[in-house]
Amino acid sequence: MPKLKTRKAAAKRFRATGSGKILRRKAFKSHLLEHKTTNKKRKLSKAVLVHESDEDNVRGMLPYL
């Protein structure tokens, strides 16, 4: 069977936990930060799990994750 290709854009955005779940970063922390509170910016810095409804889609892009 041929090797499967990894979508490189997705590989830069997602990583796996030890138990096999997929982590992602939160949006809205790249610019326009002056008016956002420190508390909001700190919460946006944390990584979160990909929602279970989107997990199959991400796994299709990253076959060797």
FIVO-722606 format. One record per residue: residue number from 1; residue in three letters; x, y, z of N, C-alpha, C, O, CB in turn. Coordinates in nm, 2 decimals, padded with zeros to 4 digits. Glycine has a CB too. Example, Ala and Ser with C-alpha at 12.3 -4.5 7.8 and 13.67 -1.06 7.14 Angstrom:
FIVO-722606
<tivex><k>1</k><r>ala</r><n_east>01.32</n_east><n_north>-00.57</n_north><n_up>00.78</n_up><ca_east>01.23</ca_east><ca_north>-00.45</ca_north><ca_up>00.78</ca_up><c_east>01.32</c_east><c_north>-00.33</c_north><c_up>00.78</c_up><o_east>01.42</o_east><o_north>-00.33</o_north><o_up>00.85</o_up><cb_east>01.13</cb_east><cb_north>-00.45</cb_north><cb_up>00.90</cb_up></tivex>
<tivex><k>2</k><r>ser</r><n_east>01.28</n_east><n_north>-00.22</n_north><n_up>00.71</n_up><ca_east>01.37</ca_east><ca_north>-00.11</ca_north><ca_up>00.71</ca_up><c_east>01.29</c_east><c_north>00.00</c_north><c_up>00.79</c_up><o_east>01.34</o_east><o_north>00.11</o_north><o_up>00.80</o_up><cb_east>01.41</cb_east><cb_north>-00.06</cb_north><cb_up>00.57</cb_up></tivex>
This chain:
FIVO-722606
<tivex><k>1</k><r>met</r><n_east>00.08</n_east><n_north>-00.12</n_north><n_up>00.00</n_up><ca_east>00.00</ca_east><ca_north>00.00</ca_north><ca_up>00.00</ca_up><c_east>00.09</c_east><c_north>00.12</c_north><c_up>00.00</c_up><o_east>00.19</o_east><o_north>00.13</o_north><o_up>00.07</o_up><cb_east>-00.10</cb_east><cb_north>00.00</cb_north><cb_up>00.12</cb_up></tivex>
<tivex><k>2</k><r>pro</r><n_east>00.05</n_east><n_north>00.23</n_north><n_up>-00.08</n_up><ca_east>00.14</ca_east><ca_north>00.35</ca_north><ca_up>-00.08</ca_up><c_east>00.13</c_east><c_north>00.43</c_north><c_up>00.05</c_up><o_east>00.03</o_east><o_north>00.42</o_north><o_up>00.13</o_up><cb_east>00.10</cb_east><cb_north>00.44</cb_north><cb_up>-00.20</cb_up></tivex>
<tivex><k>3</k><r>lys</r><n_east>00.23</n_east><n_north>00.51</n_north><n_up>00.07</n_up><ca_east>00.23</ca_east><ca_north>00.59</ca_north><ca_up>00.19</ca_up><c_east>00.13</c_east><c_north>00.70</c_north><c_up>00.17</c_up><o_east>00.09</o_east><o_north>00.74</o_north><o_up>00.06</o_up><cb_east>00.37</cb_east><cb_north>00.66</cb_north><cb_up>00.21</cb_up></tivex>
<tivex><k>4</k><r>leu</r><n_east>00.07</n_east><n_north>00.75</n_north><n_up>00.28</n_up><ca_east>-00.03</ca_east><ca_north>00.86</ca_north><ca_up>00.28</ca_up><c_east>00.04</c_east><c_north>00.99</c_north><c_up>00.30</c_up><o_east>00.14</o_east><o_north>01.00</o_north><o_up>00.38</o_up><cb_east>-00.14</cb_east><cb_north>00.83</cb_north><cb_up>00.38</cb_up></tivex>
<tivex><k>5</k><r>lys</r><n_east>-00.01</n_east><n_north>01.09</n_north><n_up>00.23</n_up><ca_east>00.05</ca_east><ca_north>01.22</ca_north><ca_up>00.25</ca_up><c_east>-00.01</c_east><c_north>01.30</c_north><c_up>00.37</c_up><o_east>-00.13</o_east><o_north>01.29</o_north><o_up>00.39</o_up><cb_east>00.04</cb_east><cb_north>01.31</cb_north><cb_up>00.12</cb_up></tivex>
<tivex><k>6</k><r>thr</r><n_east>00.07</n_east><n_north>01.37</n_north><n_up>00.44</n_up><ca_east>00.03</ca_east><ca_north>01.46</ca_north><ca_up>00.55</ca_up><c_east>00.01</c_east><c_north>01.60</c_north><c_up>00.50</c_up><o_east>00.08</o_east><o_north>01.65</o_north><o_up>00.42</o_up><cb_east>00.14</cb_east><cb_north>01.46</cb_north><cb_up>00.66</cb_up></tivex>
<tivex><k>7</k><r>arg</r><n_east>-00.10</n_east><n_north>01.66</n_north><n_up>00.54</n_up><ca_east>-00.13</ca_east><ca_north>01.80</ca_north><ca_up>00.50</ca_up><c_east>-00.04</c_east><c_north>01.88</c_north><c_up>00.59</c_up><o_east>-00.06</o_east><o_north>01.89</o_north><o_up>00.71</o_up><cb_east>-00.28</cb_east><cb_north>01.84</cb_north><cb_up>00.52</cb_up></tivex>
<tivex><k>8</k><r>lys</r><n_east>00.06</n_east><n_north>01.95</n_north><n_up>00.53</n_up><ca_east>00.16</ca_east><ca_north>02.02</ca_north><ca_up>00.61</ca_up><c_east>00.10</c_east><c_north>02.14</c_north><c_up>00.69</c_up><o_east>00.15</o_east><o_north>02.17</o_north><o_up>00.80</o_up><cb_east>00.27</cb_east><cb_north>02.07</cb_north><cb_up>00.52</cb_up></tivex>
<tivex><k>9</k><r>ala</r><n_east>00.00</n_east><n_north>02.20</n_north><n_up>00.63</n_up><ca_east>-00.06</ca_east><ca_north>02.31</ca_north><ca_up>00.70</ca_up><c_east>-00.13</c_east><c_north>02.26</c_north><c_up>00.83</c_up><o_east>-00.12</o_east><o_north>02.33</o_north><o_up>00.93</o_up><cb_east>-00.17</cb_east><cb_north>02.38</cb_north><cb_up>00.62</cb_up></tivex>
<tivex><k>10</k><r>ala</r><n_east>-00.19</n_east><n_north>02.15</n_north><n_up>00.83</n_up><ca_east>-00.25</ca_east><ca_north>02.09</ca_north><ca_up>00.95</ca_up><c_east>-00.15</c_east><c_north>02.04</c_north><c_up>01.05</c_up><o_east>-00.17</o_east><o_north>02.05</o_north><o_up>01.17</o_up><cb_east>-00.35</cb_east><cb_north>01.97</cb_north><cb_up>00.91</cb_up></tivex>
<tivex><k>11</k><r>ala</r><n_east>-00.03</n_east><n_north>01.99</n_north><n_up>00.99</n_up><ca_east>00.07</ca_east><ca_north>01.94</ca_north><ca_up>01.08</ca_up><c_east>00.13</c_east><c_north>02.05</c_north><c_up>01.17</c_up><o_east>00.18</o_east><o_north>02.03</o_north><o_up>01.28</o_up><cb_east>00.18</cb_east><cb_north>01.88</cb_north><cb_up>01.00</cb_up></tivex>
<tivex><k>12</k><r>lys</r><n_east>00.13</n_east><n_north>02.18</n_north><n_up>01.12</n_up><ca_east>00.18</ca_east><ca_north>02.29</ca_north><ca_up>01.19</ca_up><c_east>00.08</c_east><c_north>02.34</c_north><c_up>01.30</c_up><o_east>00.12</o_east><o_north>02.41</o_north><o_up>01.39</o_up><cb_east>00.21</cb_east><cb_north>02.40</cb_north><cb_up>01.10</cb_up></tivex>
<tivex><k>13</k><r>arg</r><n_east>-00.05</n_east><n_north>02.30</n_north><n_up>01.29</n_up><ca_east>-00.15</ca_east><ca_north>02.35</ca_north><ca_up>01.38</ca_up><c_east>-00.20</c_east><c_north>02.26</c_north><c_up>01.49</c_up><o_east>-00.26</o_east><o_north>02.30</o_north><o_up>01.58</o_up><cb_east>-00.26</cb_east><cb_north>02.39</cb_north><cb_up>01.30</cb_up></tivex>
<tivex><k>14</k><r>phe</r><n_east>-00.17</n_east><n_north>02.13</n_north><n_up>01.47</n_up><ca_east>-00.23</ca_east><ca_north>02.03</ca_north><ca_up>01.56</ca_up><c_east>-00.12</c_east><c_north>01.94</c_north><c_up>01.61</c_up><o_east>-00.02</o_east><o_north>01.91</o_north><o_up>01.55</o_up><cb_east>-00.34</cb_east><cb_north>01.94</cb_north><cb_up>01.50</cb_up></tivex>
<tivex><k>15</k><r>arg</r><n_east>-00.13</n_east><n_north>01.89</n_north><n_up>01.74</n_up><ca_east>-00.04</ca_east><ca_north>01.79</ca_north><ca_up>01.79</ca_up><c_east>-00.12</c_east><c_north>01.69</c_north><c_up>01.88</c_up><o_east>-00.23</o_east><o_north>01.73</o_north><o_up>01.92</o_up><cb_east>00.08</cb_east><cb_north>01.85</cb_north><cb_up>01.87</cb_up></tivex>
<tivex><k>16</k><r>ala</r><n_east>-00.06</n_east><n_north>01.58</n_north><n_up>01.90</n_up><ca_east>-00.14</ca_east><ca_north>01.48</ca_north><ca_up>01.98</ca_up><c_east>-00.09</c_east><c_north>01.47</c_north><c_up>02.13</c_up><o_east>00.02</o_east><o_north>01.51</o_north><o_up>02.16</o_up><cb_east>-00.11</cb_east><cb_north>01.34</cb_north><cb_up>01.91</cb_up></tivex>
<tivex><k>17</k><r>thr</r><n_east>-00.19</n_east><n_north>01.43</n_north><n_up>02.21</n_up><ca_east>-00.15</ca_east><ca_north>01.41</ca_north><ca_up>02.35</ca_up><c_east>-00.10</c_east><c_north>01.27</c_north><c_up>02.37</c_up><o_east>-00.10</o_east><o_north>01.19</o_north><o_up>02.27</o_up><cb_east>-00.28</cb_east><cb_north>01.44</cb_north><cb_up>02.44</cb_up></tivex>
<tivex><k>18</k><r>gly</r><n_east>-00.06</n_east><n_north>01.24</n_north><n_up>02.49</n_up><ca_east>-00.02</ca_east><ca_north>01.10</ca_north><ca_up>02.51</ca_up><c_east>-00.13</c_east><c_north>01.00</c_north><c_up>02.50</c_up><o_east>-00.10</o_east><o_north>00.88</o_north><o_up>02.46</o_up><cb_east>00.04</cb_east><cb_north>01.09</cb_north><cb_up>02.65</cb_up></tivex>
<tivex><k>19</k><r>ser</r><n_east>-00.25</n_east><n_north>01.04</n_north><n_up>02.52</n_up><ca_east>-00.36</ca_east><ca_north>00.94</ca_north><ca_up>02.51</ca_up><c_east>-00.42</c_east><c_north>00.94</c_north><c_up>02.37</c_up><o_east>-00.51</o_east><o_north>00.86</o_north><o_up>02.35</o_up><cb_east>-00.47</cb_east><cb_north>00.98</cb_north><cb_up>02.61</cb_up></tivex>
<tivex><k>20</k><r>gly</r><n_east>-00.37</n_east><n_north>01.02</n_north><n_up>02.28</n_up><ca_east>-00.41</ca_east><ca_north>01.01</ca_north><ca_up>02.14</ca_up><c_east>-00.51</c_east><c_north>01.12</c_north><c_up>02.10</c_up><o_east>-00.56</o_east><o_north>01.12</o_north><o_up>01.99</o_up><cb_east>-00.46</cb_east><cb_north>00.88</cb_north><cb_up>02.11</cb_up></tivex>
<tivex><k>21</k><r>lys</r><n_east>-00.55</n_east><n_north>01.21</n_north><n_up>02.19</n_up><ca_east>-00.64</ca_east><ca_north>01.32</ca_north><ca_up>02.16</ca_up><c_east>-00.56</c_east><c_north>01.43</c_north><c_up>02.08</c_up><o_east>-00.44</o_east><o_north>01.43</o_north><o_up>02.09</o_up><cb_east>-00.71</cb_east><cb_north>01.37</cb_north><cb_up>02.28</cb_up></tivex>
<tivex><k>22</k><r>ile</r><n_east>-00.63</n_east><n_north>01.52</n_north><n_up>02.02</n_up><ca_east>-00.57</ca_east><ca_north>01.62</ca_north><ca_up>01.94</ca_up><c_east>-00.58</c_east><c_north>01.76</c_north><c_up>02.00</c_up><o_east>-00.69</o_east><o_north>01.80</o_north><o_up>02.04</o_up><cb_east>-00.63</cb_east><cb_north>01.62</cb_north><cb_up>01.79</cb_up></tivex>
<tivex><k>23</k><r>leu</r><n_east>-00.47</n_east><n_north>01.83</n_north><n_up>02.01</n_up><ca_east>-00.47</ca_east><ca_north>01.96</ca_north><ca_up>02.07</ca_up><c_east>-00.46</c_east><c_north>02.06</c_north><c_up>01.96</c_up><o_east>-00.41</o_east><o_north>02.04</o_north><o_up>01.85</o_up><cb_east>-00.35</cb_east><cb_north>01.98</cb_north><cb_up>02.17</cb_up></tivex>
<tivex><k>24</k><r>arg</r><n_east>-00.52</n_east><n_north>02.18</n_north><n_up>01.99</n_up><ca_east>-00.52</ca_east><ca_north>02.29</ca_north><ca_up>01.90</ca_up><c_east>-00.50</c_east><c_north>02.42</c_north><c_up>01.98</c_up><o_east>-00.52</o_east><o_north>02.42</o_north><o_up>02.10</o_up><cb_east>-00.65</cb_east><cb_north>02.30</cb_north><cb_up>01.81</cb_up></tivex>
<tivex><k>25</k><r>arg</r><n_east>-00.46</n_east><n_north>02.53</n_north><n_up>01.91</n_up><ca_east>-00.45</ca_east><ca_north>02.66</ca_north><ca_up>01.98</ca_up><c_east>-00.58</c_east><c_north>02.73</c_north><c_up>01.95</c_up><o_east>-00.66</o_east><o_north>02.70</o_north><o_up>01.87</o_up><cb_east>-00.33</cb_east><cb_north>02.74</cb_north><cb_up>01.92</cb_up></tivex>
<tivex><k>26</k><r>lys</r><n_east>-00.60</n_east><n_north>02.83</n_north><n_up>02.04</n_up><ca_east>-00.72</ca_east><ca_north>02.91</ca_north><ca_up>02.02</ca_up><c_east>-00.70</c_east><c_north>03.03</c_north><c_up>01.93</c_up><o_east>-00.59</o_east><o_north>03.07</o_north><o_up>01.91</o_up><cb_east>-00.77</cb_east><cb_north>02.97</cb_north><cb_up>02.16</cb_up></tivex>
<tivex><k>27</k><r>ala</r><n_east>-00.81</n_east><n_north>03.08</n_north><n_up>01.87</n_up><ca_east>-00.80</ca_east><ca_north>03.19</ca_north><ca_up>01.77</ca_up><c_east>-00.80</c_east><c_north>03.32</c_north><c_up>01.84</c_up><o_east>-00.82</o_east><o_north>03.33</o_north><o_up>01.97</o_up><cb_east>-00.92</cb_east><cb_north>03.18</cb_north><cb_up>01.67</cb_up></tivex>
<tivex><k>28</k><r>phe</r><n_east>-00.78</n_east><n_north>03.43</n_north><n_up>01.77</n_up><ca_east>-00.80</ca_east><ca_north>03.57</ca_north><ca_up>01.82</ca_up><c_east>-00.68</c_east><c_north>03.61</c_north><c_up>01.91</c_up><o_east>-00.70</o_east><o_north>03.70</o_north><o_up>02.00</o_up><cb_east>-00.93</cb_east><cb_north>03.58</cb_north><cb_up>01.89</cb_up></tivex>
<tivex><k>29</k><r>lys</r><n_east>-00.56</n_east><n_north>03.56</n_north><n_up>01.89</n_up><ca_east>-00.45</ca_east><ca_north>03.60</ca_north><ca_up>01.98</ca_up><c_east>-00.33</c_east><c_north>03.65</c_north><c_up>01.89</c_up><o_east>-00.22</o_east><o_north>03.65</o_north><o_up>01.94</o_up><cb_east>-00.41</cb_east><cb_north>03.49</cb_north><cb_up>02.07</cb_up></tivex>
<tivex><k>30</k><r>ser</r><n_east>-00.35</n_east><n_north>03.68</n_north><n_up>01.77</n_up><ca_east>-00.24</ca_east><ca_north>03.72</ca_north><ca_up>01.68</ca_up><c_east>-00.22</c_east><c_north>03.87</c_north><c_up>01.67</c_up><o_east>-00.11</o_east><o_north>03.92</o_north><o_up>01.65</o_up><cb_east>-00.26</cb_east><cb_north>03.66</cb_north><cb_up>01.55</cb_up></tivex>
<tivex><k>31</k><r>his</r><n_east>-00.33</n_east><n_north>03.95</n_north><n_up>01.67</n_up><ca_east>-00.32</ca_east><ca_north>04.09</ca_north><ca_up>01.66</ca_up><c_east>-00.44</c_east><c_north>04.16</c_north><c_up>01.72</c_up><o_east>-00.53</o_east><o_north>04.09</o_north><o_up>01.77</o_up><cb_east>-00.31</cb_east><cb_north>04.13</cb_north><cb_up>01.51</cb_up></tivex>
<tivex><k>32</k><r>leu</r><n_east>-00.44</n_east><n_north>04.29</n_north><n_up>01.72</n_up><ca_east>-00.55</ca_east><ca_north>04.37</ca_north><ca_up>01.79</ca_up><c_east>-00.56</c_east><c_north>04.33</c_north><c_up>01.94</c_up><o_east>-00.67</o_east><o_north>04.31</o_north><o_up>01.99</o_up><cb_east>-00.68</cb_east><cb_north>04.35</cb_north><cb_up>01.72</cb_up></tivex>
<tivex><k>33</k><r>leu</r><n_east>-00.44</n_east><n_north>04.32</n_north><n_up>02.01</n_up><ca_east>-00.44</ca_east><ca_north>04.28</ca_north><ca_up>02.14</ca_up><c_east>-00.45</c_east><c_north>04.39</c_north><c_up>02.24</c_up><o_east>-00.47</o_east><o_north>04.37</o_north><o_up>02.36</o_up><cb_east>-00.31</cb_east><cb_north>04.20</cb_north><cb_up>02.17</cb_up></tivex>
<tivex><k>34</k><r>glu</r><n_east>-00.45</n_east><n_north>04.52</n_north><n_up>02.20</n_up><ca_east>-00.45</ca_east><ca_north>04.63</ca_north><ca_up>02.29</ca_up><c_east>-00.58</c_east><c_north>04.64</c_north><c_up>02.37</c_up><o_east>-00.57</o_east><o_north>04.66</o_north><o_up>02.49</o_up><cb_east>-00.42</cb_east><cb_north>04.76</cb_north><cb_up>02.22</cb_up></tivex>
<tivex><k>35</k><r>his</r><n_east>-00.69</n_east><n_north>04.62</n_north><n_up>02.31</n_up><ca_east>-00.82</ca_east><ca_north>04.63</ca_north><ca_up>02.38</ca_up><c_east>-00.86</c_east><c_north>04.51</c_north><c_up>02.45</c_up><o_east>-00.96</o_east><o_north>04.51</o_north><o_up>02.52</o_up><cb_east>-00.92</cb_east><cb_north>04.68</cb_north><cb_up>02.28</cb_up></tivex>
<tivex><k>36</k><r>lys</r><n_east>-00.79</n_east><n_north>04.40</n_north><n_up>02.43</n_up><ca_east>-00.83</ca_east><ca_north>04.27</ca_north><ca_up>02.50</ca_up><c_east>-00.77</c_east><c_north>04.27</c_north><c_up>02.64</c_up><o_east>-00.66</o_east><o_north>04.32</o_north><o_up>02.66</o_up><cb_east>-00.78</cb_east><cb_north>04.15</cb_north><cb_up>02.42</cb_up></tivex>
<tivex><k>37</k><r>thr</r><n_east>-00.84</n_east><n_north>04.22</n_north><n_up>02.74</n_up><ca_east>-00.79</ca_east><ca_north>04.22</ca_north><ca_up>02.87</ca_up><c_east>-00.68</c_east><c_north>04.12</c_north><c_up>02.89</c_up><o_east>-00.67</o_east><o_north>04.03</o_north><o_up>02.81</o_up><cb_east>-00.91</cb_east><cb_north>04.20</cb_north><cb_up>02.97</cb_up></tivex>
<tivex><k>38</k><r>thr</r><n_east>-00.60</n_east><n_north>04.14</n_north><n_up>02.99</n_up><ca_east>-00.49</ca_east><ca_north>04.05</ca_north><ca_up>03.02</ca_up><c_east>-00.55</c_east><c_north>03.91</c_north><c_up>03.05</c_up><o_east>-00.49</o_east><o_north>03.81</o_north><o_up>03.01</o_up><cb_east>-00.41</cb_east><cb_north>04.10</cb_north><cb_up>03.14</cb_up></tivex>
<tivex><k>39</k><r>asn</r><n_east>-00.66</n_east><n_north>03.90</n_north><n_up>03.12</n_up><ca_east>-00.72</ca_east><ca_north>03.78</ca_north><ca_up>03.15</ca_up><c_east>-00.77</c_east><c_north>03.70</c_north><c_up>03.03</c_up><o_east>-00.75</o_east><o_north>03.58</o_north><o_up>03.01</o_up><cb_east>-00.84</cb_east><cb_north>03.80</cb_north><cb_up>03.25</cb_up></tivex>
<tivex><k>40</k><r>lys</r><n_east>-00.82</n_east><n_north>03.78</n_north><n_up>02.93</n_up><ca_east>-00.87</ca_east><ca_north>03.71</ca_north><ca_up>02.81</ca_up><c_east>-00.75</c_east><c_north>03.66</c_north><c_up>02.73</c_up><o_east>-00.76</o_east><o_north>03.55</o_north><o_up>02.67</o_up><cb_east>-00.95</cb_east><cb_north>03.81</cb_north><cb_up>02.72</cb_up></tivex>
<tivex><k>41</k><r>lys</r><n_east>-00.65</n_east><n_north>03.74</n_north><n_up>02.72</n_up><ca_east>-00.53</ca_east><ca_north>03.70</ca_north><ca_up>02.64</ca_up><c_east>-00.46</c_east><c_north>03.58</c_north><c_up>02.70</c_up><o_east>-00.41</o_east><o_north>03.49</o_north><o_up>02.63</o_up><cb_east>-00.43</cb_east><cb_north>03.82</cb_north><cb_up>02.64</cb_up></tivex>
<tivex><k>42</k><r>arg</r><n_east>-00.46</n_east><n_north>03.57</n_north><n_up>02.84</n_up><ca_east>-00.40</ca_east><ca_north>03.45</ca_north><ca_up>02.90</ca_up><c_east>-00.49</c_east><c_north>03.33</c_north><c_up>02.87</c_up><o_east>-00.43</o_east><o_north>03.22</o_north><o_up>02.85</o_up><cb_east>-00.40</cb_east><cb_north>03.48</cb_north><cb_up>03.05</cb_up></tivex>
<tivex><k>43</k><r>lys</r><n_east>-00.62</n_east><n_north>03.34</n_north><n_up>02.87</n_up><ca_east>-00.71</ca_east><ca_north>03.22</ca_north><ca_up>02.84</ca_up><c_east>-00.69</c_east><c_north>03.18</c_north><c_up>02.70</c_up><o_east>-00.70</o_east><o_north>03.06</o_north><o_up>02.67</o_up><cb_east>-00.85</cb_east><cb_north>03.26</cb_north><cb_up>02.87</cb_up></tivex>
<tivex><k>44</k><r>leu</r><n_east>-00.67</n_east><n_north>03.28</n_north><n_up>02.61</n_up><ca_east>-00.65</ca_east><ca_north>03.24</ca_north><ca_up>02.47</ca_up><c_east>-00.52</c_east><c_north>03.17</c_north><c_up>02.44</c_up><o_east>-00.50</o_east><o_north>03.11</o_north><o_up>02.34</o_up><cb_east>-00.66</cb_east><cb_north>03.37</cb_north><cb_up>02.38</cb_up></tivex>
<tivex><k>45</k><r>ser</r><n_east>-00.42</n_east><n_north>03.18</n_north><n_up>02.53</n_up><ca_east>-00.29</ca_east><ca_north>03.12</ca_north><ca_up>02.51</ca_up><c_east>-00.29</c_east><c_north>02.97</c_north><c_up>02.54</c_up><o_east>-00.20</o_east><o_north>02.90</o_north><o_up>02.49</o_up><cb_east>-00.19</cb_east><cb_north>03.19</cb_north><cb_up>02.61</cb_up></tivex>
<tivex><k>46</k><r>lys</r><n_east>-00.39</n_east><n_north>02.92</n_north><n_up>02.61</n_up><ca_east>-00.39</ca_east><ca_north>02.78</ca_north><ca_up>02.64</ca_up><c_east>-00.43</c_east><c_north>02.70</c_north><c_up>02.52</c_up><o_east>-00.51</o_east><o_north>02.74</o_north><o_up>02.44</o_up><cb_east>-00.49</cb_east><cb_north>02.76</cb_north><cb_up>02.76</cb_up></tivex>
<tivex><k>47</k><r>ala</r><n_east>-00.38</n_east><n_north>02.58</n_north><n_up>02.51</n_up><ca_east>-00.42</ca_east><ca_north>02.48</ca_north><ca_up>02.41</ca_up><c_east>-00.54</c_east><c_north>02.41</c_north><c_up>02.46</c_up><o_east>-00.56</o_east><o_north>02.38</o_north><o_up>02.58</o_up><cb_east>-00.30</cb_east><cb_north>02.39</cb_north><cb_up>02.37</cb_up></tivex>
<tivex><k>48</k><r>val</r><n_east>-00.63</n_east><n_north>02.37</n_north><n_up>02.37</n_up><ca_east>-00.75</ca_east><ca_north>02.30</ca_north><ca_up>02.40</ca_up><c_east>-00.76</c_east><c_north>02.18</c_north><c_up>02.31</c_up><o_east>-00.70</o_east><o_north>02.17</o_north><o_up>02.21</o_up><cb_east>-00.88</cb_east><cb_north>02.39</cb_north><cb_up>02.39</cb_up></tivex>
<tivex><k>49</k><r>leu</r><n_east>-00.85</n_east><n_north>02.08</n_north><n_up>02.34</n_up><ca_east>-00.87</ca_east><ca_north>01.97</ca_north><ca_up>02.26</ca_up><c_east>-00.96</c_east><c_north>02.00</c_north><c_up>02.14</c_up><o_east>-01.05</o_east><o_north>02.08</o_north><o_up>02.16</o_up><cb_east>-00.94</cb_east><cb_north>01.85</cb_north><cb_up>02.35</cb_up></tivex>
<tivex><k>50</k><r>val</r><n_east>-00.94</n_east><n_north>01.94</n_north><n_up>02.03</n_up><ca_east>-01.03</ca_east><ca_north>01.95</ca_north><ca_up>01.92</ca_up><c_east>-01.16</c_east><c_north>01.88</c_north><c_up>01.95</c_up><o_east>-01.16</o_east><o_north>01.78</o_north><o_up>02.01</o_up><cb_east>-00.96</cb_east><cb_north>01.89</cb_north><cb_up>01.79</cb_up></tivex>
<tivex><k>51</k><r>his</r><n_east>-01.27</n_east><n_north>01.94</n_north><n_up>01.91</n_up><ca_east>-01.40</ca_east><ca_north>01.89</ca_north><ca_up>01.94</ca_up><c_east>-01.42</c_east><c_north>01.75</c_north><c_up>01.87</c_up><o_east>-01.36</o_east><o_north>01.73</o_north><o_up>01.76</o_up><cb_east>-01.51</cb_east><cb_north>01.99</cb_north><cb_up>01.89</cb_up></tivex>
<tivex><k>52</k><r>glu</r><n_east>-01.49</n_east><n_north>01.66</n_north><n_up>01.93</n_up><ca_east>-01.50</ca_east><ca_north>01.53</ca_north><ca_up>01.88</ca_up><c_east>-01.57</c_east><c_north>01.52</c_north><c_up>01.74</c_up><o_east>-01.54</o_east><o_north>01.43</o_north><o_up>01.67</o_up><cb_east>-01.58</cb_east><cb_north>01.44</cb_north><cb_up>01.98</cb_up></tivex>
<tivex><k>53</k><r>ser</r><n_east>-01.65</n_east><n_north>01.62</n_north><n_up>01.71</n_up><ca_east>-01.71</ca_east><ca_north>01.62</ca_north><ca_up>01.58</ca_up><c_east>-01.62</c_east><c_north>01.66</c_north><c_up>01.47</c_up><o_east>-01.64</o_east><o_north>01.63</o_north><o_up>01.35</o_up><cb_east>-01.83</cb_east><cb_north>01.72</cb_north><cb_up>01.58</cb_up></tivex>
<tivex><k>54</k><r>asp</r><n_east>-01.51</n_east><n_north>01.73</n_north><n_up>01.50</n_up><ca_east>-01.41</ca_east><ca_north>01.77</ca_north><ca_up>01.41</ca_up><c_east>-01.29</c_east><c_north>01.67</c_north><c_up>01.40</c_up><o_east>-01.20</o_east><o_north>01.68</o_north><o_up>01.32</o_up><cb_east>-01.36</cb_east><cb_north>01.91</cb_north><cb_up>01.44</cb_up></tivex>
<tivex><k>55</k><r>glu</r><n_east>-01.28</n_east><n_north>01.58</n_north><n_up>01.50</n_up><ca_east>-01.16</ca_east><ca_north>01.50</ca_north><ca_up>01.51</ca_up><c_east>-01.13</c_east><c_north>01.41</c_north><c_up>01.39</c_up><o_east>-01.02</o_east><o_north>01.39</o_north><o_up>01.35</o_up><cb_east>-01.17</cb_east><cb_north>01.41</cb_north><cb_up>01.64</cb_up></tivex>
<tivex><k>56</k><r>asp</r><n_east>-01.24</n_east><n_north>01.35</n_north><n_up>01.33</n_up><ca_east>-01.22</ca_east><ca_north>01.26</ca_north><ca_up>01.22</ca_up><c_east>-01.16</c_east><c_north>01.34</c_north><c_up>01.10</c_up><o_east>-01.08</o_east><o_north>01.29</o_north><o_up>01.02</o_up><cb_east>-01.35</cb_east><cb_north>01.20</cb_north><cb_up>01.18</cb_up></tivex>
<tivex><k>57</k><r>asn</r><n_east>-01.21</n_east><n_north>01.47</n_north><n_up>01.08</n_up><ca_east>-01.16</ca_east><ca_north>01.55</ca_north><ca_up>00.98</ca_up><c_east>-01.01</c_east><c_north>01.58</c_north><c_up>00.99</c_up><o_east>-00.93</o_east><o_north>01.57</o_north><o_up>00.90</o_up><cb_east>-01.24</cb_east><cb_north>01.68</cb_north><cb_up>00.97</cb_up></tivex>
<tivex><k>58</k><r>val</r><n_east>-00.97</n_east><n_north>01.61</n_north><n_up>01.11</n_up><ca_east>-00.82</ca_east><ca_north>01.64</ca_north><ca_up>01.14</ca_up><c_east>-00.74</c_east><c_north>01.51</c_north><c_up>01.12</c_up><o_east>-00.63</o_east><o_north>01.52</o_north><o_up>01.07</o_up><cb_east>-00.80</cb_east><cb_north>01.69</cb_north><cb_up>01.28</cb_up></tivex>
<tivex><k>59</k><r>arg</r><n_east>-00.79</n_east><n_north>01.40</n_north><n_up>01.17</n_up><ca_east>-00.72</ca_east><ca_north>01.27</ca_north><ca_up>01.15</ca_up><c_east>-00.70</c_east><c_north>01.23</c_north><c_up>01.01</c_up><o_east>-00.60</o_east><o_north>01.17</o_north><o_up>00.97</o_up><cb_east>-00.79</cb_east><cb_north>01.16</cb_north><cb_up>01.23</cb_up></tivex>
<tivex><k>60</k><r>gly</r><n_east>-00.79</n_east><n_north>01.27</n_north><n_up>00.92</n_up><ca_east>-00.78</ca_east><ca_north>01.25</ca_north><ca_up>00.78</ca_up><c_east>-00.67</c_east><c_north>01.33</c_north><c_up>00.72</c_up><o_east>-00.60</o_east><o_north>01.28</o_north><o_up>00.62</o_up><cb_east>-00.91</cb_east><cb_north>01.28</cb_north><cb_up>00.71</cb_up></tivex>
<tivex><k>61</k><r>met</r><n_east>-00.64</n_east><n_north>01.45</n_north><n_up>00.77</n_up><ca_east>-00.54</ca_east><ca_north>01.53</ca_north><ca_up>00.72</ca_up><c_east>-00.40</c_east><c_north>01.49</c_north><c_up>00.78</c_up><o_east>-00.30</o_east><o_north>01.51</o_north><o_up>00.72</o_up><cb_east>-00.56</cb_east><cb_north>01.68</cb_north><cb_up>00.76</cb_up></tivex>
<tivex><k>62</k><r>leu</r><n_east>-00.40</n_east><n_north>01.42</n_north><n_up>00.89</n_up><ca_east>-00.28</ca_east><ca_north>01.38</ca_north><ca_up>00.96</ca_up><c_east>-00.28</c_east><c_north>01.23</c_north><c_up>00.98</c_up><o_east>-00.30</o_east><o_north>01.19</o_north><o_up>01.10</o_up><cb_east>-00.26</cb_east><cb_north>01.46</cb_north><cb_up>01.09</cb_up></tivex>
<tivex><k>63</k><r>pro</r><n_east>-00.26</n_east><n_north>01.15</n_north><n_up>00.88</n_up><ca_east>-00.27</ca_east><ca_north>01.00</ca_north><ca_up>00.90</ca_up><c_east>-00.17</c_east><c_north>00.94</c_north><c_up>00.99</c_up><o_east>-00.20</o_east><o_north>00.83</o_north><o_up>01.05</o_up><cb_east>-00.26</cb_east><cb_north>00.94</cb_north><cb_up>00.76</cb_up></tivex>
<tivex><k>64</k><r>tyr</r><n_east>-00.06</n_east><n_north>01.00</n_north><n_up>01.02</n_up><ca_east>00.04</ca_east><ca_north>00.94</ca_north><ca_up>01.11</ca_up><c_east>00.05</c_east><c_north>01.01</c_north><c_up>01.24</c_up><o_east>00.15</o_east><o_north>01.00</o_north><o_up>01.31</o_up><cb_east>00.18</cb_east><cb_north>00.95</cb_north><cb_up>01.04</cb_up></tivex>
<tivex><k>65</k><r>leu</r><n_east>-00.05</n_east><n_north>01.09</n_north><n_up>01.28</n_up><ca_east>-00.05</ca_east><ca_north>01.16</ca_north><ca_up>01.41</ca_up><c_east>-00.06</c_east><c_north>01.06</c_north><c_up>01.52</c_up><o_east>-00.06</o_east><o_north>01.10</o_north><o_up>01.64</o_up><cb_east>-00.16</cb_east><cb_north>01.26</cb_north><cb_up>01.41</cb_up></tivex>
